[in-house]
Amino acid sequence: MLSLVVPAHNEAALIARTLAAIQTAAVAAGEPFEVIVVDDASTDGTADIAAASGASVVKVELRQIAAVRNAGADAAAGEMLIFVDADTIVDAAVISAAIAAMRSGAVGGGAEVRFDEPLPRWLKRTLPMWTAMYRALGYAAGCFVFSTRAAFEAVGGFDTRVYAGEEIYLSRALKRHGRFVILRTPVISSARKARTHSGREIAGTFLRIALSGSRALRDRRRLDLWYGARRTDVPRR
């Protein structure tokens, strides 16, 4: 069994498209599967849309992405876990590649990430650097992470001491546990944060994290990029 876990907070605008892509990809991959949406304190129609799309809905009131992902894993029945963000599109190729990696002995991994258009100029300039750095370090991007259940449980799941960067902590833990791979097959994630926050705001957030270390990640009040009120995105092309 393959379990695809989608954490979601007020994702009514995007989640139907994400779930449709997941369903199509999982069917094409040819594995028994389930889709679990963990609805974290949404005040819009996220849960209803997810249920109408055929997903199992787990409702929580956590407002911490690591804990939300873990709640999805706890509810899942599969021995293979794939975590997909509610603003991320997957296809059969990346799902099949993740399954093949786990079947061949990998404990987990991630995938190359591309972003939807339009992209701000500053992101176009810096994205190759970030992509190369993540691949060199062997970290999964948070929008797509996979793991065998055995390895996920062995390392204690996502680290609930932090409110952001949990995918890096999990990547490090899984790499110590066994073979961790970053697939060349890409997923497509939303660039909405880059479209709705200035480059200065985003750079300031990451500079503060770099200077303060894990302390900055343990205070949700200082992580508005992830937990602040969502700004209105520009129309999708």
Buried (B, 14 or more C-beta within 10 A) or exposed (E): EBBBBBBBBBBBBBBBBBBEBBBBBBEEBEBEBBBBBBBBEBEBBBBEBBEEBEBBBBEBEBBBBBBBBBBBBEBBEBEBBBBBBBBBBBBBBBBBBBBEBBEEEBBBBBBBBBBBEBBBEBBEEBBEEEBEEBEEEBBBBBBBBBBBBEBBEBBEBBBBEBBBBBBBBBBBBBBEBBBBBBBEBBBBBBBBBBBBBEBEEBEEBEEEBEEEEEEBBBEBEBBEBBBEEEEEBEEEE
